[in-house]
Amino acid sequence: MGVRVLRDSFWDTLELGTTIHWHNAFGAYVRGVVADVEVDDGKIARGMIPVALVGNWRDFELPRWYDDGRYSDGGTYVGKIRNGEPMRPNQDSIWESDCMNRSGRPDPTGMDEIDLTPPAPTPEQEAAASFRDVLLEIASMAAMQEVPADRDWVGDYQQRILAIRERVDEAMETLEFDRVGRTLENR
């Protein structure tokens, strides 16, 4: 029997609404609910709608702020949960399947769901985000594409530079820096 036939026969045995757990790797699981979903060829078949992450997910796979002011909404599976994007993995990586090798793997059925609420940034991350916005604004100013023939270059640049200076001044007011540029709280 081919892999696709085995997968289809596994999914066909599951009842709608059943909770199952797909093992991504290293004890990280996606909890899902069995549903009828559209598959690659446009047909409707049994699959799972992901509803939560449980187990051992790494920080970079979860919603987080980076110290340089970037925000990440998490990895692929956070996106699938947020968008209700159906999955139809092979049965050999589903905890509830007889085909999965459970040896040495933690049982996900009783694990708490990981909170995927976007975290609030720290004051330092917020300030870094403001500086990133200013840098991106400067970069976009340097990469202007459309240039009208009668453009007032001097006036345009002066206005943009004043606006950027205002934003930098506002951002600087939120933190006090020592002579080497470190925030006083982080020394």
N, C-alpha and C positions, 0 to 999 in steps of 0.2 A: 504494500500500500504506500502511495506517495505521501509526502509531508503535508500537502494541501488537503488531501482526503482525510488524513489523521486529524488535522487541525479542525476541519469542518465537522467531522463526526464528534469531536470533543465539544465544540461550541453548541452543537445541536442538542446535546444531552443536558445543558444547563437551563434552569428555569429563569424566566424573566424576573428581574428584581433581586436576584441572588448577589450577595457581596463576595467578590473574589479579590485576590492579591497577585499582581504580576511582579516578579522579582527582576529588578533592573540589574543590580550587581552589588556585591559587598554588603548585603543586608538592607538595601534600600528597596522599598516596595511602593508600588502604586496601587492604592485601593480603588476598586471600581465596582460598578453595578452592571449586571448583565442586562443588555437591551438589544432590540433589533436595530441595527445600524446599516448605513450604506457602505458597501465594500468597494474595492477598487474598480470592479467592472460595472458599478452602478446598481447592482442588485442589493436587496435587503437580506441581511443574514445576522445571526447572533454575534455579538461582540460585547465590549464593555465601554461604559462611559466613566472616565476617571473622575474620582471625587475627592481624593486626599492622598497625601504622601505620608508614609509611616516608615519607621525604621531609621537607618543610618545614612541620611543624606548629608552631603558635604555643604559647607557654608556657601560656596559659590553657586550651588544649584538652587538656592533659596533666595527670596527677596532680601536685598541688603543695600546699604550705602557703603561706598568705598571712601577711604580717607581723602582721596583727591576730589571728592564732590560728585563722582559718578554714581548713578543709581542703576541697579539691575533688578528687574522684576523676577529673576530666577531663571532656571534652565528650561529645557524643552517641556518637561512634564508639568511644571507649574503653569506654563502656557496652555497645555492640553486641558488641565483642570479648569482654568479660568474660562476657556473657550468652549468647554464641553465637547472637545474633539474626540471622537470615538477611536478606540484601539481594538486590535484583533491579533494579539500576539500568539505565538505558538504555545501549545499546552505544556511543553517541557519546562517553561519558566513561570507557570502559574501554580501557586501554593496548593490550591484545592484540586489539582490534577494528580492522578496516580502516576503520571509520567515524570513529575519533577523529582529530582534528587534533593531531598530535604536534609541530607546528612550535614551536620554542623551548621546549619542555617537557623536563625531565630524564627520562631512562629509569629507571623505578622497579625494574626487574627485578633489578638488582644492588645495590640500596640495602640498608643494614643496617636491621634492625627497631629501632624505638624502644622502649627499656625502659619498660614501664608499671607497674613495681613501685612501690607507694606509697613516697615518700621519707620519711625520718625528719625530724621537725621540729628546727629549731635550738633551743637553750635559750630564746632570746627568744620564738620562736613558741610553744613549750610553755608558757611563763609567760603569754603573751597568751591562749592557749587557756584556761588556768586562770581568768584574770580574766573571760573571756567566759562561762565556766560560772557564775561567781558572779553576773554581771550577769543572765544568763538565769534563775537561781534567784530573784533579787530580782524580776525582771519577773513570773515565774510566781506569786510570793507576792502581788504586787499584783493579779493577775488571777484570784484564786481565784473559782471559779464556784459550787460547792456549799457552802452554809453551813448546818450544822445549827443548830437553834434554841438548843440548850444549849451552844454552842461557848464554850470558854474563850479568848476573843480575846487577852487580855493574856498568858496563859501560852503560847499558840500562837505569838504574835509574838515573845515573848522567846526561845523555843526556836529559832525560825527565825533570828533575828538573831544569836544566839550561834553557831549552826552556820555562818552566812555569815561572821561575824567570824573564826572558826577557819580557814575556807578562805582568806580574804584574808590572814591572818597567815602561813599556810603558803606561799602564793604569794609573798608579800613576802620571805620568807626565801631564795628562790631567786635573787633579783636585788638588787643594791644600786643605789639611785637617788640622783641628786644633787638639789639643791633644786628644779629645774624638771621633775623627773619622768623625765629621760632615764636610760637605763641607763648605768652608768659605762663599759661596754665600747664603747658607740656614740657617744661624744663626739667 
